[in-house]
Amino acid sequence: MNWITNYVRPRINSIFSRRETPDNLWTKCDDCGTMLFHRELKANLNVCTQCGHHMAITPRERFDALFDGGIFTEVDVPAPIADPLHFKDQKKYPDRMKAAQKSTGEKEAMLVAEGEIGRTPIVAACQDFSFMGGSMGMYVGNAIIAAAERAVEMKRPLILFSAAGGARMQEGILSLMQMPRTTVAVQMLKEAGLPYIVVLTHPTTGGVTASYAMLGDVHISEPNALICFAGPRVIEQTIREKLPDGFQRAEYLLDHGMLDRVTKRTEMRDELITITRMLLGLPPAVAGDLPAPAPETVAPPADDAAPEAQEATAEAEK
């Protein structure tokens, strides 16, 4: 009886029990509400296949789609002081940092890498909005300076993807000091004659918009991205007036001359390759890589032929 109860019955239950479906196989679109299969959504770079809504994407996923073959090398960023002000609100600042690092798997809110896009070497930097709102702290300032220095050293253009809620309040005035620091870093690129391209993603607000996000040679945005210094809700409460539809969105800013292009994420790589090579004075990129031609086989001269072949030729001539 114990053998049937302890072994046979659990074995039968394990064979015929219903297998549960994982919860992360489907993602609901924030805009249209369509349920999207996770593989289909990932293959489309987190863009809804039904309505074209652009969802959040991590810096590593963006770099995997941007660089040739998804191959890139991270650029080292100097680590700042962990908690310079010993700031504490509902949680201590170090505790918030540890929670953000655990949830995102990244050290900080910006990732810097170098590689090639369309056989064109570049340096790229990308902010992660899921890491404390992509807030600009001392590490982000160090990351942009490190990216600019690397670009000047290697004589490569710099492409920056911005996504931030502004300065990091836990670092106080030290976070605001990153605005002039990053402005100087951008000036280094301009003095070296290197292109600086900014891709603004949703959302880009606050001190980031007031500094390095609006100092590029070319400004490109993803569709319907919120780009502003103060948000529309704050402006409406201040001026007590209703703002027009689409105010501070990418398409509105494009119509008013604040942006150069609004490009879909699925088309962003080709757009960046074209613009980068144009600014560098290079010919258009080759679409697709072809294998090298096989070497042609040349017949050896008659004098170098084998003795048996020469004898056979002589007998045939007789």
ROVOZA-935851 format. One record per residue (C-alpha): x, y, z; residue in three letters. Coordinates in Angstrom, 2 decimals. Last residue first. Example, Ala and Ser with C-alpha at 12.3 -4.5 7.8 and 13.67 -1.06 7.14 Angstrom:
! ROVOZA-935851
+---------+---------+---------+--------+
!       X !       Y !       Z ! marvex !
+---------+---------+---------+--------+
!   13.67 !   -1.06 !    7.14 !    SER !
!   12.30 !   -4.50 !    7.80 !    ALA !
+---------+---------+---------+--------+
This chain:
! ROVOZA-935851
+---------+---------+---------+--------+
!       X !       Y !       Z ! marvex !
+---------+---------+---------+--------+
!   51.71 !    9.86 !  -84.66 !    LYS !
!   50.04 !   12.89 !  -82.94 !    GLU !
!   48.23 !   10.59 !  -80.51 !    ALA !
!   51.49 !    8.90 !  -79.57 !    GLU !
!   53.09 !   12.29 !  -78.81 !    ALA !
!   50.14 !   13.40 !  -76.65 !    THR !
!   50.25 !   10.17 !  -74.64 !    ALA !
!   53.99 !   10.61 !  -74.09 !    GLU !
!   53.50 !   14.21 !  -72.89 !    GLN !
!   50.73 !   13.14 !  -70.50 !    ALA !
!   52.90 !   10.40 !  -69.01 !    GLU !
!   55.77 !   12.88 !  -68.56 !    PRO !
!   53.52 !   15.26 !  -66.50 !    ALA !
!   52.95 !   18.71 !  -67.91 !    ALA !
!   55.35 !   21.54 !  -67.04 !    ASP !
!   56.38 !   22.18 !  -70.64 !    ASP !
!   52.74 !   22.33 !  -71.77 !    ALA !
!   52.00 !   25.21 !  -69.41 !    PRO !
!   49.78 !   24.59 !  -66.36 !    PRO !
!   46.02 !   25.18 !  -66.70 !    ALA !
!   44.79 !   28.20 !  -64.69 !    VAL !
!   42.23 !   27.74 !  -61.91 !    THR !
!   40.44 !   31.00 !  -61.04 !    GLU !
!   40.33 !   31.93 !  -57.37 !    PRO !
!   36.81 !   31.83 !  -55.87 !    ALA !
!   35.15 !   35.20 !  -55.52 !    PRO !
!   34.89 !   36.56 !  -51.95 !    ALA !
!   31.51 !   35.97 !  -50.35 !    PRO !
!   28.88 !   38.71 !  -50.65 !    LEU !
!   27.87 !   40.94 !  -47.75 !    ASP !
!   24.50 !   42.64 !  -47.94 !    GLY !
!   23.48 !   46.20 !  -48.81 !    ALA !
!   26.76 !   47.98 !  -49.49 !    VAL !
!   26.93 !   51.23 !  -47.57 !    ALA !
!   26.77 !   54.51 !  -49.44 !    PRO !
!   30.11 !   56.19 !  -50.15 !    PRO !
!   31.89 !   57.91 !  -47.25 !    LEU !
!   31.96 !   61.66 !  -46.55 !    GLY !
!   31.81 !   61.16 !  -42.80 !    LEU !
!   28.46 !   62.98 !  -42.56 !    LEU !
!   27.04 !   60.81 !  -45.36 !    MET !
!   28.37 !   57.62 !  -43.78 !    ARG !
!   26.66 !   58.48 !  -40.51 !    THR !
!   23.39 !   59.52 !  -42.17 !    ILE !
!   23.06 !   56.33 !  -44.23 !    THR !
!   24.07 !   53.99 !  -41.40 !    ILE !
!   21.75 !   55.78 !  -38.97 !    LEU !
!   18.76 !   55.44 !  -41.30 !    GLU !
!   19.48 !   51.77 !  -41.97 !    ASP !
!   19.60 !   51.09 !  -38.21 !    ARG !
!   16.48 !   53.16 !  -37.45 !    MET !
!   14.12 !   51.36 !  -39.84 !    GLU !
!   12.65 !   48.90 !  -37.29 !    THR !
!   12.66 !   51.67 !  -34.69 !    ARG !
!   10.49 !   53.87 !  -36.88 !    LYS !
!   11.95 !   57.22 !  -37.86 !    THR !
!   10.99 !   60.80 !  -37.06 !    VAL !
!   13.57 !   63.08 !  -38.65 !    ARG !
!   15.22 !   66.47 !  -38.24 !    ASP !
!   13.71 !   67.57 !  -34.95 !    LEU !
!   12.93 !   70.97 !  -33.40 !    MET !
!   11.55 !   72.45 !  -36.61 !    GLY !
!    7.91 !   72.98 !  -35.61 !    HIS !
!    6.51 !   70.08 !  -37.68 !    ASP !
!    9.16 !   67.76 !  -36.22 !    LEU !
!    8.27 !   68.89 !  -32.70 !    LEU !
!    4.62 !   67.97 !  -33.25 !    TYR !
!    5.59 !   64.59 !  -34.72 !    GLU !
!    7.86 !   63.81 !  -31.77 !    ALA !
!    5.34 !   64.70 !  -29.07 !    ARG !
!    5.58 !   67.94 !  -27.13 !    GLN !
!    1.90 !   68.77 !  -27.86 !    PHE !
!    0.09 !   65.94 !  -29.60 !    GLY !
!   -3.26 !   67.64 !  -29.25 !    ASP !
!   -3.04 !   71.33 !  -28.41 !    PRO !
!   -2.60 !   72.45 !  -24.77 !    LEU !
!   -5.56 !   73.51 !  -22.65 !    LYS !
!   -4.83 !   76.62 !  -20.61 !    GLU !
!   -4.17 !   77.27 !  -16.94 !    ARG !
!   -0.65 !   78.63 !  -17.64 !    ILE !
!    0.97 !   76.74 !  -14.76 !    THR !
!   -1.36 !   73.75 !  -14.43 !    GLN !
!   -1.26 !   73.20 !  -18.20 !    GLU !
!    2.53 !   73.46 !  -18.22 !    ILE !
!    2.92 !   70.92 !  -15.42 !    VAL !
!    0.61 !   68.45 !  -17.20 !    ARG !
!    2.45 !   68.97 !  -20.49 !    PRO !
!    5.81 !   67.97 !  -18.98 !    GLY !
!    8.62 !   70.41 !  -18.34 !    ALA !
!   11.77 !   70.03 !  -20.45 !    PHE !
!   10.23 !   68.20 !  -23.39 !    CYS !
!   10.35 !   65.20 !  -25.70 !    ILE !
!    7.56 !   62.61 !  -25.45 !    LEU !
!    8.06 !   60.02 !  -28.19 !    ALA !
!    5.16 !   59.53 !  -30.61 !    ASN !
!    7.35 !   57.93 !  -33.29 !    PRO !
!   11.06 !   57.46 !  -32.54 !    GLU !
!   13.19 !   60.56 !  -32.81 !    SER !
!   16.13 !   61.75 !  -34.87 !    ILE !
!   18.25 !   64.82 !  -34.16 !    HIS !
!   21.29 !   65.47 !  -36.36 !    VAL !
!   24.36 !   67.52 !  -35.43 !    ASP !
!   23.53 !   66.89 !  -31.81 !    GLY !
!   23.23 !   69.42 !  -29.00 !    LEU !
!   19.62 !   68.72 !  -27.97 !    MET !
!   20.08 !   65.51 !  -25.95 !    ALA !
!   23.34 !   66.81 !  -24.43 !    TYR !
!   21.79 !   69.57 !  -22.32 !    SER !
!   18.26 !   70.89 !  -21.75 !    ALA !
!   16.65 !   67.66 !  -22.93 !    THR !
!   18.70 !   65.76 !  -20.35 !    VAL !
!   17.83 !   68.36 !  -17.72 !    GLY !
!   14.14 !   67.53 !  -17.89 !    GLY !
!   12.61 !   65.17 !  -20.43 !    THR !
!   13.28 !   62.40 !  -22.94 !    THR !
!   10.48 !   59.82 !  -22.84 !    PRO !
!   10.21 !   57.98 !  -25.17 !    HIS !
!   13.23 !   57.95 !  -27.45 !    THR !
!   15.47 !   60.70 !  -28.80 !    LEU !
!   18.18 !   59.52 !  -31.19 !    VAL !
!   21.11 !   61.95 !  -31.08 !    VAL !
!   23.88 !   62.01 !  -33.70 !    ILE !
!   27.29 !   63.55 !  -33.02 !    TYR !
!   29.51 !   63.66 !  -36.07 !    PRO !
!   33.27 !   64.14 !  -35.61 !    LEU !
!   35.15 !   67.31 !  -36.56 !    GLY !
!   37.50 !   67.07 !  -33.57 !    ALA !
!   36.27 !   70.44 !  -32.30 !    GLU !
!   32.69 !   69.19 !  -32.59 !    LYS !
!   33.46 !   66.02 !  -30.67 !    LEU !
!   35.15 !   67.92 !  -27.84 !    MET !
!   32.16 !   70.29 !  -27.75 !    GLN !
!   29.94 !   67.30 !  -26.97 !    VAL !
!   32.11 !   66.51 !  -23.94 !    ALA !
!   31.93 !   70.16 !  -22.82 !    VAL !
!   28.13 !   69.97 !  -22.94 !    THR !
!   28.30 !   66.73 !  -20.95 !    THR !
!   30.12 !   68.50 !  -18.15 !    ARG !
!   27.81 !   71.54 !  -18.31 !    PRO !
!   24.71 !   69.35 !  -17.76 !    MET !
!   26.45 !   66.92 !  -15.39 !    GLN !
!   26.59 !   69.64 !  -12.74 !    MET !
!   22.83 !   69.21 !  -12.28 !    LEU !
!   23.46 !   65.71 !  -10.90 !    SER !
!   25.95 !   67.04 !   -8.38 !    LEU !
!   23.42 !   69.67 !   -7.30 !    ILE !
!   21.20 !   66.94 !   -5.84 !    GLY !
!   22.49 !   63.39 !   -6.06 !    GLU !
!   19.27 !   61.70 !   -4.93 !    GLN !
!   17.29 !   63.97 !   -7.28 !    MET !
!   18.69 !   62.33 !  -10.37 !    ARG !
!   18.33 !   64.77 !  -13.27 !    ALA !
!   15.69 !   64.30 !  -15.94 !    GLY !
!   13.13 !   61.60 !  -16.70 !    GLY !
!   15.39 !   59.95 !  -19.19 !    ALA !
!   15.58 !   58.14 !  -22.51 !    ALA !
!   18.37 !   59.27 !  -24.84 !    SER !
!   20.04 !   57.16 !  -27.52 !    PHE !
!   23.48 !   58.59 !  -28.38 !    LEU !
!   25.46 !   58.03 !  -31.58 !    ILE !
!   29.10 !   59.15 !  -31.52 !    LEU !
!   31.20 !   59.33 !  -34.68 !    PRO !
!   34.66 !   57.70 !  -34.74 !    ARG !
!   38.15 !   59.16 !  -34.63 !    LYS !
!   39.40 !   56.38 !  -32.30 !    MET !
!   40.61 !   58.83 !  -29.63 !    GLU !
!   37.83 !   61.32 !  -30.32 !    VAL !
!   35.17 !   58.60 !  -30.08 !    ALA !
!   36.73 !   57.20 !  -26.91 !    ARG !
!   36.81 !   60.65 !  -25.31 !    GLU !
!   33.18 !   61.25 !  -26.28 !    ALA !
!   32.05 !   57.88 !  -24.89 !    ALA !
!   34.00 !   58.40 !  -21.65 !    ALA !
!   32.48 !   61.88 !  -21.27 !    ILE !
!   29.00 !   60.47 !  -21.89 !    ILE !
!   29.56 !   57.68 !  -19.37 !    ALA !
!   31.01 !   60.02 !  -16.72 !    ASN !
!   27.90 !   62.19 !  -16.95 !    GLY !
!   25.69 !   59.12 !  -16.72 !    VAL !
!   27.65 !   57.99 !  -13.65 !    TYR !
!   27.27 !   61.38 !  -12.00 !    MET !
!   23.51 !   61.25 !  -12.27 !    GLY !
!   21.04 !   61.66 !  -15.09 !    MET !
!   17.88 !   59.70 !  -14.44 !    SER !
!   17.08 !   56.81 !  -16.75 !    GLY !
!   13.82 !   56.45 !  -14.83 !    GLY !
!   15.52 !   54.71 !  -11.94 !    MET !
!   16.91 !   52.03 !  -14.28 !    PHE !
!   13.90 !   51.19 !  -16.48 !    SER !
!   14.68 !   54.26 !  -18.59 !    PHE !
!   17.96 !   52.74 !  -19.76 !    ASP !
!   20.13 !   55.27 !  -21.56 !    GLN !
!   22.17 !   54.36 !  -24.63 !    CYS !
!   25.67 !   55.30 !  -25.75 !    ALA !
!   27.24 !   54.43 !  -29.09 !    ALA !
!   30.76 !   54.64 !  -30.53 !    VAL !
!   31.11 !   54.05 !  -34.26 !    ILE !
!   33.01 !   52.01 !  -36.86 !    PRO !
!   31.25 !   51.83 !  -40.27 !    THR !
!   30.95 !   48.32 !  -41.78 !    ARG !
!   27.16 !   48.82 !  -41.95 !    GLY !
!   27.14 !   49.50 !  -38.23 !    ILE !
!   30.41 !   48.71 !  -36.50 !    GLU !
!   31.42 !   48.44 !  -32.85 !    GLY !
!   31.76 !   50.48 !  -29.68 !    GLU !
!   29.73 !   50.42 !  -26.48 !    ALA !
!   28.46 !   52.69 !  -23.72 !    VAL !
!   25.55 !   51.67 !  -21.45 !    LEU !
!   23.68 !   54.21 !  -19.35 !    MET !
!   21.39 !   53.96 !  -16.30 !    ALA !
!   23.76 !   52.06 !  -14.04 !    GLU !
!   25.28 !   48.70 !  -13.21 !    LYS !
!   22.89 !   46.65 !  -15.31 !    GLU !
!   20.87 !   43.50 !  -14.52 !    GLY !
!   17.65 !   45.47 !  -14.77 !    THR !
!   15.72 !   44.33 !  -11.68 !    SER !
!   18.78 !   43.64 !   -9.51 !    LYS !
!   20.57 !   46.85 !  -10.47 !    GLN !
!   17.44 !   48.89 !   -9.79 !    ALA !
!   16.98 !   47.28 !   -6.36 !    ALA !
!   20.66 !   47.80 !   -5.50 !    LYS !
!   20.46 !   51.46 !   -6.52 !    MET !
!   17.33 !   52.02 !   -4.47 !    ARG !
!   19.04 !   50.50 !   -1.44 !    ASP !
!   22.10 !   52.70 !   -1.99 !    PRO !
!   19.82 !   55.80 !   -2.02 !    TYR !
!   18.16 !   54.93 !    1.28 !    LYS !
!   14.46 !   54.32 !    1.12 !    LYS !
!   11.36 !   56.46 !    1.78 !    GLN !
!   13.65 !   59.47 !    1.34 !    ASP !
!   17.35 !   59.13 !    2.15 !    LYS !
!   20.38 !   60.86 !    0.66 !    PHE !
!   23.84 !   60.21 !    2.05 !    HIS !
!   25.00 !   63.15 !   -0.13 !    LEU !
!   27.89 !   61.44 !   -1.94 !    PRO !
!   26.30 !   57.97 !   -2.14 !    ASP !
!   28.32 !   55.70 !   -4.46 !    ALA !
!   31.16 !   58.03 !   -5.41 !    ILE !
!   31.67 !   57.82 !   -9.17 !    PRO !
!   32.59 !   54.73 !  -11.25 !    ALA !
!   34.73 !   55.45 !  -14.31 !    PRO !
!   33.09 !   54.06 !  -17.47 !    VAL !
!   34.68 !   51.22 !  -19.43 !    ASP !
!   33.53 !   50.91 !  -23.03 !    VAL !
!   31.57 !   47.77 !  -23.87 !    GLU !
!   32.46 !   45.89 !  -27.03 !    THR !
!   29.91 !   45.17 !  -29.74 !    PHE !
!   28.71 !   42.28 !  -31.91 !    ILE !
!   24.98 !   42.10 !  -32.71 !    GLY !
!   25.88 !   40.81 !  -36.18 !    GLY !
!   26.65 !   44.36 !  -37.28 !    ASP !
!   25.59 !   46.69 !  -34.49 !    PHE !
!   22.09 !   48.12 !  -34.12 !    LEU !
!   19.85 !   45.12 !  -33.34 !    ALA !
!   22.06 !   43.77 !  -30.56 !    ASP !
!   22.67 !   47.36 !  -29.45 !    PHE !
!   18.95 !   47.93 !  -28.93 !    ARG !
!   18.56 !   44.68 !  -27.02 !    GLU !
!   21.52 !   45.66 !  -24.85 !    ARG !
!   20.12 !   49.15 !  -24.21 !    PRO !
!   16.75 !   47.75 !  -23.09 !    THR !
!   13.57 !   48.32 !  -25.08 !    ILE !
!   10.39 !   50.13 !  -24.08 !    ALA !
!    7.36 !   49.86 !  -26.34 !    MET !
!    6.91 !   51.58 !  -29.69 !    HIS !
!    3.29 !   51.43 !  -30.89 !    HIS !
!    3.07 !   50.30 !  -34.51 !    GLY !
!   -0.67 !   49.53 !  -34.34 !    CYS !
!   -0.83 !   45.80 !  -35.09 !    GLN !
!    2.78 !   44.56 !  -35.09 !    THR !
!    3.51 !   46.40 !  -31.86 !    CYS !
!    7.17 !   47.44 !  -31.74 !    VAL !
!    9.34 !   45.63 !  -29.20 !    ASN !
!   12.18 !   45.18 !  -31.71 !    LEU !
!   10.01 !   43.30 !  -34.26 !    ASN !
!   11.77 !   40.00 !  -33.53 !    ALA !
!   11.12 !   40.61 !  -29.83 !    LYS !
!    7.38 !   41.09 !  -30.43 !    LEU !
!    7.12 !   37.93 !  -32.54 !    GLU !
!    9.00 !   35.95 !  -29.92 !    ARG !
!    6.85 !   37.33 !  -27.08 !    HIS !
!    3.51 !   36.64 !  -28.74 !    PHE !
!    1.47 !   39.83 !  -28.80 !    LEU !
!   -1.90 !   40.38 !  -27.10 !    MET !
!   -3.46 !   43.49 !  -28.64 !    THR !
!   -4.44 !   46.24 !  -26.19 !    GLY !
!   -4.21 !   49.06 !  -28.74 !    CYS !
!   -1.82 !   51.40 !  -26.92 !    ASP !
!   -0.09 !   49.54 !  -24.09 !    ASP !
!    0.23 !   46.40 !  -26.20 !    CYS !
!   -0.28 !   43.30 !  -24.08 !    LYS !
!    2.61 !   40.87 !  -23.90 !    THR !
!    2.33 !   37.09 !  -24.21 !    TRP !
!    4.70 !   34.25 !  -23.33 !    LEU !
!    5.61 !   35.74 !  -19.94 !    ASN !
!    2.95 !   33.99 !  -17.85 !    ASP !
!    4.30 !   30.49 !  -18.44 !    PRO !
!    1.66 !   27.90 !  -19.40 !    THR !
!    0.93 !   25.27 !  -16.77 !    GLU !
!    1.17 !   21.63 !  -17.70 !    ARG !
!   -1.94 !   19.67 !  -16.83 !    ARG !
!   -1.28 !   16.53 !  -14.81 !    SER !
!   -1.35 !   13.22 !  -16.67 !    PHE !
!    2.26 !   12.15 !  -16.25 !    ILE !
!    2.90 !   13.77 !  -12.85 !    SER !
!   -0.34 !   12.36 !  -11.47 !    ASN !
!    0.56 !    8.83 !  -12.60 !    ILE !
!    3.98 !    9.05 !  -10.93 !    ARG !
!    2.53 !   10.52 !   -7.76 !    PRO !
!    0.08 !    7.54 !   -7.63 !    ARG !
!    2.68 !    4.85 !   -8.31 !    VAL !
!    5.38 !    5.99 !   -5.87 !    TYR !
!    4.27 !    6.89 !   -2.36 !    ASN !
!    0.70 !    5.60 !   -2.42 !    THR !
!    1.29 !    2.45 !   -4.43 !    ILE !
!    4.50 !    1.61 !   -2.53 !    TRP !
!    2.84 !    2.38 !    0.81 !    ASN !
!    0.00 !    0.00 !    0.00 !    MET !
+---------+---------+---------+--------+
